[in-house]
Amino acid sequence: MRLAILTLVLAAPLAAQNAPNLPADWKIRPDRAGVDLSTLSFETMPPGWHVTTGPSLILWNPSMTATGNFTVTSEVFFFREKSRDTEAYGILVGGKDLEGEGQSYTYFMLRNDGKFLVKHRAGSATHNVADWTAHDAVARHTAETTGATAKNVLTVQAKADSVHFLVNGQQVGAWARAGMQVDGIVGFRVNHGLNLHFSKLEVAR
């Protein structure tokens, strides 16, 4: 199996978007055009990247793609400080035309209330593959949790005839590949009001 790991890059500002500390070669797209991105922090912090939002948005490096049979894995730490339990975070696959009017991608997200979501965006329209669903596999940060963070590992496995979604090694859903868009750019999706650390984003083929 060949493993492609996105190389960490040095942080650099993207002044045109008024957002500090953006890693070089990464792109961002907020859900709403014209929003103030000055409250976004997205920076390289080995291992991985730290994100504090800011508006809801997607983040991606165009050089990282997944097609055919593949597994995408991301490890993410949810920080209790500066985060909202009902705001979602996760990964996107199948990204196409992410800077254009025809943007399209499938996204897999978690919330700190113990729920997951699988959804597809096409242009300005979205539809649920799986609406918000509670699952014991989703790690939560609660008043009883030791430490400041809760760690979750999100995995998308694309096989010849099906696509499987896993949280911390447990399958939470699987659907027929026909009709699902999963071939394309890989990245992150982060809603507003979150403090996260993505320690890795990997594609295995």
N, C-alpha and C positions, 0 to 999 in steps of 0.2 A: 504494500500500500504506500502510495506516495503522499506525503503530508506537506501541504503548502501553508506556511505560517506568515502572516503579514508582518513584515519587518517594522519594528518600532522606529519612528522618525522624530526628529527634533521639532520642538514647538516653534511655531512662527505665527505672527498675527496676520489676519486677513482684514485689512483696514476697510476694504470696500463694503464688507458686511458688518462693520462696526462690532466685531466680536473678538475679544482678546484671547491669546494663548491657544490658537488653533494649530494643530500639527500640519506641517507641510504636506501637500498632496491630498489632504482630506477636503471634502466638500460638505456643505450643510444646506438643508432646505427646511425652513419653518413651515408649519401647516398653513399659516396665514402670511401672505405677502405684505411686506412693509412693516412688520413688527420690529420692535427694538431688540437687537441681539446683544446689546452691551451687557446684559445681565447673564449671558451665557459664559460659562467657563468650560473649555474642552482642551485638555492638554495631555501631552505624553508624560506619564509618571510610571516608570518601569517598576514591576512588569505591567504594561498595559496603558490604559488611559483613564483619566478622571474627568467626570462630567458633572457639572452643576447647572441646572436650568432654572430660570430662563423659559422661553416659549417652548411649546411642543414642536419637535423637529425630527428629522432623520440626519444621520451622519454616515459618510461612506468614503472609502478610497476606491476610485474607479479601477485600480489595478487588481482588486480582489474580487474574483468571480467564482461561481460554482455552477457546473453544468453536468448533465449525465447522471450517473450514480455517484452520490457524494454524501458526506456528513459534515455539517457545520456545527461547531461547538463554541460556546462562549461562557466564560465564568464571570459572574458579576456579583459585586458586593453592594448591598443596599445599606446606606448609612442612615441611622435614625435621625441624626441632627440635620435639619433643613430639608426633610423629606415628608411627603404626604402619603398616607397608607393607600389612598384610592387613586393615586396616579401611577401609570404603568410604564414599564421599561422592558426592553428585550432586543431581539434581532430581526433583521429583514433579509429575505432571500428573493431571488427572481427579479431584482431591480432592473428596470429599463426606462430610458428617457427620464432619469431622475431630475434633470434640470429643466425639462420641457413641460408643455401642457399635457402631454400624454404619459406622464409619470405612472408607473405601475410597479407594484411589489406586494409580496406576501409577508406579513409580519406575525411574530410569535412573542407574546408579552405576558408579564407577570405583574401582580400587585401585592403589596404587603398585607392585604387582607386574605391571602392564601388562594387567590384565583388566577386562572390563566385565560388567555384569549388567542385565537387564531383568526386573522382577518386579511382581506385583500383590498388594495386601493387601485383604482383605475381612474386617472385624472382627478377630478374632485369628488368622485363617488367611492364609497366603501361598502363592502358587504361582509358579513360574518361567515366564516367557515365554522367556528365554534364560538358562541357568545361566552361572556364571563362565566367560568365554571370553577367551583371550589374543588381543590384536590390536595390530599395530604402530602403529596410530594413537594409542594411549594413551601420552602423554608420562610418563616416569618420572623420579624423582630417584634417582640412584645415587651411588656413591662418586666416580665420574668427572664428575658433573654440576657445571657451574660455577654458583655462586650457591646461595642457600638454598632456592629454590623450583622447582617444576615447574608449568607452566601447561597447563591443558586447557580446551577449549571444548566443552560438551555441547549438543547440539541435538536437539529432537524436532520433526519435521515431520508434522503431521496433515493428510492429504489426504482426498478424498472416499471413497476405497476402501482406503487403506493408511496405515500409520504408519511413519515412517522415523526411525532413531536414528543420529546422527552424532557422531563425536569428531574435533575439529580439522578439520572439513570433509570427513572421510571417512565414508562410510556403513559402519556395523558390523552393521546388521541392519534388516530391514523385514518387517512382518507385515500381514495383512489387518486393516482397521479393525473389521470385524464381530467382536464378542466382546471387543474391547479397550475399556477405560474410559479415555478421554483428555479428555473434556469436563468441566471443573470448575476447582477451585482449583489454582494453581501455587505451588510452594514449593521448599524444600530438604529433603533428607534427609542426616543426618550420623550416622555410627556413633561409638562411643566412642573416645577416645584419638587425636583428630585436631586439627590446627592448620591452619586454612584461611582463605583470603580469597576471598569471592565478589565480584568487581568489578562484576558486572552480572547482572540477571535481566530479560529482555525478552520481550514477547509481540508478534509481528507478525501481522497479519491481512490 
